[in-house]
Amino acid sequence: MGDVYDGQKGGQDPLTTLPASLAERALVPLLAHALVAYLSLLERDRLRHLTTRLTSDTTLWMCRLFRFDNGSAYFHEDDREGLVRVAFLALHSHYQDFATEGFCALAAKPPVLYVSAAARPGFGLHLCTQLRLPMSCLCTVPCNTVFGSQHQMDIASFERLVADDEEAGRVPLLLLANAGTPAAGHTDKFVRLSEICSQHGIWLHVEGVTLATLVLGFVPSAMLAAVKSDSMTLTPGIWLGLPATPAVTLYRHDDPSLALAAGLVSSRPADRLRPLPLWLSLQQLGNSAILQCIRLATQLSQNLLDKLKLLPNIKISVHDEVDCPVVVFKVVLSEQNLPGAAVVEVSDLQQRESELQDSFNRWLCSELQKAVPASGLSEVELDDDGLCLRFSPLVTAAALDTSNADVDSLCEALSARVPTMLLSWRLRTALRHTALSAPPLAYLEERCWAGLGALRYEVSGQEFHPSDQQVELEKFNQKLGQKLKSLLPDIPLTFGPKAGGRLDCVYIGMVTEELDMAALMQTIVETGQEVEESSRVGCFPLLFVFI
């Protein structure tokens, strides 16, 4: 068993390592979970009265906060569980014999579940698995390819899919739309989607981080249309920095018996007490603090967005989004065609540059995370833009206590590192050209490492037995790396199994303007010759990887 915290032993309270505001908010859910254990021992009638009042108050509060009129609430731990339950509710509503006949009731006219291509990976599979439906019931709706955001659902394609399914005798059952896609934070067009779903009797479910903005005083009409959906899943614990609080799915339905059959209503004391941590936390915060927390997150995004527009070589992937609380960006690098460069097909060149830019931006994200940990910056892979950096304060700001000062520090750190990236990108091409005239060095393409590239030092001499060659190569590489460290103190050098598991590599970090390429090449050649002479190794290649 792990050690129990004891202040008298000089141990450190785990809560003291958290931001002050988060540590204070964490105490309330902790108290609530202790109360749940105590209240579950109450007399049955008193417990039923208490849980009924608790569920009613929390449901009313959530519906008013998020403008979801005449709604009911389902509280759950897994944020995917709410969609599963409302999908069961839709099945019971469309198929009257579903409760008694199960899948046999669906055989004549199988249901269709529509999920956006921008939804969370594996969400459709999870939904079908929980509903015990075959994957043939899942239909992925593509995103826009020509007009509009490439992370928004293609309305025309959705209409065609619905028409085709109805013509084939299938039942369009449910549509999962996004109010802030998991990757880029874009929002689907709810006005048009609501019209289509209402016309065809499709259950419309909405989820996403942008739903948090419904609590603000002014909400754009495009976002406000989300409250007309049949259900929505909210994660207030994440948005408000309330650990160990449940997610909430708000839904509208007139038949309590079907809601009970779908599992949206439970008589178990543990289930009915589940809203308690959220109820106590909301009581502690109050409406004003809730609004302030959400408003601060949106202001942080807008602040970063405004600053990024002023920086060169920055591409913002959500530039066309209005009031988007998620900012996705990357540094765009360009490569010059130097004399002597090999002729490369356009497609190959684009692929190579795309992979290199991903490596450089991955390095940038790591550096910014170290420089400003409170920013909550993360990596995200987009189909159209490759690897980007994502700033989503609605998800991270409350837990990390992010402020506008952190955004300023983030932009300063970004501005300081972009010139280094541009210089290293340019010298990477120059290194390829220079290595052609600097034997025994040969240039190697290493797309997975951000930096200058890779050089191979051809070592001459007697050959070793294959079983001894790798060991001798590693010894030679370690000696050379240690010597280069002393000769090049301004360039960070590391060596180890970082390049695809190779142990015969020396890594050199990002370079600055003080770098003299000719002197660097000469130092590597001369040092390699010295180590070769002293070690008297056989004939085998040695790799230098510049990152």
KATA-V206839 format. One record per residue. N is the residue number from 1. OMEGA is omega in whole degrees, -180 to 180 (none if undefined). D_LAST is the distance of its C-alpha to the last C-alpha in Angstrom with 2 decimals. Layout:
# KATA-V206839
N/OMEGA/D_LAST
N/OMEGA/D_LAST
This chain:
# KATA-V206839
1/179/43.25
2/179/40.84
3/177/41.99
4/-179/43.99
5/178/43.21
6/-177/45.87
7/-178/45.78
8/179/48.20
9/179/45.78
10/178/43.29
11/-179/40.90
12/178/38.84
13/-179/40.05
14/-179/37.33
15/-179/38.49
16/178/37.70
17/179/33.96
18/171/34.21
19/-173/34.52
20/-178/38.17
21/180/39.10
22/179/37.62
23/179/39.28
24/-180/42.57
25/-179/42.34
26/-179/41.38
27/-178/44.68
28/175/46.78
29/178/45.41
30/176/45.67
31/-178/49.30
32/180/49.90
33/175/48.85
34/178/51.23
35/178/53.94
36/179/53.40
37/-180/54.26
38/-176/57.32
39/180/58.56
40/179/58.42
41/-179/61.37
42/175/63.62
43/-170/66.75
44/-179/66.11
45/179/67.93
46/179/66.35
47/179/62.88
48/179/63.54
49/-179/64.73
50/-177/61.72
51/177/59.11
52/179/60.91
53/-180/60.78
54/-180/57.16
55/-179/56.04
56/-178/58.21
57/-178/56.96
58/178/53.26
59/-180/53.71
60/-179/55.60
61/-179/53.03
62/180/50.11
63/179/52.13
64/180/53.07
65/-173/49.60
66/170/48.07
67/-178/51.14
68/-173/51.91
69/175/55.72
70/-177/57.97
71/171/55.17
72/-175/54.92
73/173/52.00
74/-177/50.43
75/-173/48.28
76/-178/45.76
77/178/42.80
78/-176/40.64
79/176/39.86
80/-174/40.45
81/-180/43.90
82/178/45.58
83/179/44.85
84/-178/46.16
85/180/49.37
86/174/50.06
87/173/49.44
88/178/52.15
89/178/54.30
90/178/53.87
91/179/54.84
92/-179/57.94
93/-177/58.86
94/-176/58.63
95/-175/60.09
96/-178/63.22
97/-176/63.51
98/-178/59.91
99/-177/60.94
100/-175/63.50
101/178/62.27
102/-174/58.50
103/179/56.57
104/179/59.85
105/-178/60.47
106/-170/57.31
107/-177/57.98
108/179/60.17
109/-176/57.86
110/179/54.37
111/177/52.29
112/177/49.07
113/-178/46.20
114/-179/43.99
115/180/40.39
116/177/37.97
117/180/34.93
118/-180/32.93
119/179/34.36
120/179/32.56
121/178/31.44
122/-178/34.22
123/180/36.71
124/178/39.16
125/179/39.12
126/-178/39.79
127/180/42.61
128/180/44.31
129/-179/44.02
130/179/45.65
131/-177/48.34
132/179/49.02
133/176/48.63
134/-179/47.28
135/177/44.10
136/178/46.40
137/-179/47.37
138/178/43.87
139/179/43.12
140/-180/39.73
141/-179/40.25
142/177/37.66
143/-180/36.12
144/177/36.72
145/-177/35.27
146/-177/37.03
147/177/38.46
148/-179/37.31
149/178/34.31
150/176/32.51
151/176/32.47
152/179/36.24
153/178/38.82
154/-175/40.53
155/-179/44.13
156/178/45.71
157/179/44.06
158/179/45.23
159/179/48.76
160/180/48.82
161/179/47.63
162/180/50.34
163/179/52.99
164/-179/52.07
165/179/52.19
166/179/55.55
167/-180/56.92
168/177/55.86
169/177/57.72
170/-177/54.79
171/173/54.71
172/-169/51.86
173/-169/51.50
174/175/48.48
175/174/45.60
176/179/42.49
177/-174/41.19
178/168/38.28
179/-172/38.57
180/-179/34.85
181/-177/32.89
182/-176/30.56
183/-171/27.42
184/178/28.17
185/179/31.31
186/-175/33.62
187/178/37.34
188/-178/39.72
189/-172/42.92
190/-179/45.36
191/-179/48.41
192/180/48.50
193/179/47.38
194/179/50.19
195/-179/52.71
196/-179/51.71
197/178/51.69
198/-179/55.04
199/-175/56.52
200/179/55.59
201/-179/55.99
202/177/52.33
203/-179/51.10
204/178/48.28
205/-177/45.80
206/173/43.10
207/178/40.13
208/-174/37.07
209/-177/35.80
210/176/37.53
211/179/40.89
212/-177/40.50
213/178/41.31
214/-179/44.81
215/-177/45.91
216/-178/45.41
217/179/48.38
218/179/47.18
219/178/45.65
220/-177/45.06
221/180/47.57
222/179/44.94
223/-178/43.72
224/179/47.25
225/180/48.25
226/-178/46.30
227/177/49.20
228/179/51.43
229/179/49.61
230/179/51.39
231/176/48.84
232/179/45.57
233/-178/43.29
234/177/42.25
235/-177/39.91
236/179/41.21
237/178/39.82
238/-176/36.23
239/-175/37.14
240/-180/39.18
241/-179/37.27
242/-177/40.10
243/175/38.90
244/174/41.06
245/-173/42.97
246/168/43.81
247/-176/42.81
248/172/45.74
249/177/46.89
250/-178/49.61
251/177/51.90
252/175/55.27
253/-173/57.97
254/-174/61.73
255/-180/62.50
256/-179/61.84
257/178/62.81
258/176/59.99
259/177/57.50
260/179/58.83
261/-180/58.52
262/180/54.90
263/179/54.06
264/178/53.55
265/-177/56.42
266/177/56.85
267/180/59.64
268/-179/57.59
269/-179/57.51
270/179/53.84
271/-177/52.93
272/176/55.27
273/-177/53.91
274/180/50.29
275/-172/50.42
276/179/51.37
277/179/47.90
278/-179/47.20
279/179/50.73
280/-179/50.55
281/178/47.14
282/177/48.43
283/-180/51.53
284/-177/49.53
285/-174/47.36
286/-176/50.03
287/-176/49.69
288/180/48.59
289/178/45.63
290/179/44.58
291/-179/44.71
292/-179/42.87
293/180/39.98
294/-180/39.59
295/178/40.13
296/-180/37.46
297/179/34.87
298/178/35.80
299/178/35.75
300/179/32.22
301/-179/31.08
302/178/33.10
303/179/31.83
304/-179/28.16
305/180/29.14
306/-179/31.02
307/-180/28.23
308/179/25.60
309/-178/28.06
310/-177/27.90
311/178/24.15
312/175/22.74
313/179/20.28
314/175/21.23
315/-179/22.85
316/-175/25.24
317/-180/26.26
318/-175/29.48
319/-176/30.72
320/-179/34.04
321/179/34.81
322/178/37.54
323/179/37.35
324/-178/34.45
325/179/33.29
326/179/29.86
327/179/27.24
328/-176/24.41
329/177/21.93
330/174/18.54
331/-180/16.76
332/-178/17.63
333/179/15.59
334/-178/17.35
335/179/16.59
336/178/18.99
337/-179/20.77
338/177/20.62
339/179/23.42
340/180/23.03
341/-178/20.71
342/178/21.96
343/-176/24.34
344/176/23.04
345/-177/25.25
346/-179/24.92
347/178/24.45
348/179/21.65
349/179/19.91
350/179/20.37
351/-180/19.11
352/-180/15.89
353/179/15.34
354/179/16.40
355/179/13.95
356/179/11.00
357/176/12.65
358/180/13.12
359/180/9.48
360/180/9.06
361/175/12.39
362/176/11.77
363/-180/9.19
364/-180/11.98
365/179/14.63
366/180/13.38
367/-179/13.26
368/177/16.67
369/178/18.14
370/-177/17.58
371/-178/18.91
372/-178/21.88
373/-177/22.77
374/-180/26.14
375/-178/24.81
376/-178/24.53
377/-179/21.69
378/177/20.62
379/175/18.86
380/179/21.18
381/177/21.13
382/-178/23.60
383/-175/25.06
384/-175/25.27
385/-178/22.19
386/-178/19.57
387/-180/17.50
388/176/18.89
389/-175/19.41
390/176/22.96
391/-176/25.21
392/-174/28.44
393/177/30.50
394/180/33.53
395/-170/31.70
396/-169/29.86
397/-177/31.57
398/-179/34.71
399/-177/32.99
400/-180/30.37
401/-179/32.90
402/180/30.76
403/177/32.32
404/176/32.04
405/177/30.61
406/177/27.61
407/177/27.20
408/179/27.40
409/179/24.76
410/180/22.49
411/177/22.99
412/178/22.45
413/178/19.09
414/-180/18.17
415/-179/19.54
416/-175/17.59
417/180/14.12
418/178/14.93
419/178/15.20
420/178/11.72
421/-179/10.53
422/180/13.15
423/-180/12.38
424/177/8.75
425/-179/10.36
426/-179/13.16
427/176/11.59
428/177/9.73
429/179/13.37
430/180/14.66
431/179/12.59
432/-180/14.18
433/-177/17.51
434/-177/17.25
435/180/16.45
436/-177/19.74
437/-178/21.73
438/175/20.08
439/9/21.35
440/180/20.77
441/176/17.17
442/-178/16.53
443/176/13.79
444/-180/12.72
445/177/11.73
446/-174/9.14
447/-175/9.93
448/-179/9.15
449/179/5.37
450/180/4.65
451/-173/3.57
452/-178/5.89
453/-177/6.59
454/175/8.51
455/176/11.54
456/177/14.57
457/-179/16.97
458/-179/20.45
459/-180/22.56
460/179/26.29
461/-177/29.16
462/-179/31.27
463/177/30.31
464/174/30.21
465/-177/31.74
466/-179/29.40
467/-179/29.93
468/-172/28.76
469/-178/25.96
470/180/23.22
471/179/24.41
472/179/24.48
473/179/21.03
474/177/19.63
475/179/21.77
476/-179/20.60
477/180/16.89
478/178/17.73
479/-179/19.80
480/179/17.33
481/179/14.56
482/-180/17.29
483/178/18.50
484/178/15.27
485/180/15.01
486/-179/18.49
487/-177/18.01
488/-176/14.91
489/-177/15.82
490/-180/14.22
491/-179/10.59
492/-179/9.56
493/172/9.50
494/176/10.02
495/-176/11.42
496/-175/13.27
497/-178/13.94
498/-179/10.86
499/178/10.33
500/178/13.72
501/-179/15.58
502/177/14.86
503/-175/15.68
504/-175/15.15
505/172/11.40
506/-176/9.72
507/179/6.17
508/-174/5.35
509/179/4.64
510/-176/5.73
511/179/8.60
512/-177/12.24
513/-179/15.36
514/-177/16.37
515/174/13.98
516/-174/16.28
517/-178/14.78
518/179/17.92
519/178/18.02
520/-180/14.49
521/-180/15.49
522/180/18.82
523/-179/17.64
524/-179/15.62
525/-178/18.69
526/179/21.20
527/177/19.63
528/179/19.35
529/179/22.96
530/-180/24.11
531/179/22.73
532/-179/24.08
533/-178/27.40
534/-178/27.68
535/-178/26.69
536/-180/28.56
537/179/26.53
538/-176/27.46
539/176/26.02
540/-177/22.91
541/175/19.37
542/-176/16.38
543/169/12.77
544/-179/9.81
545/-179/6.43
546/179/3.79
547/none/0.00
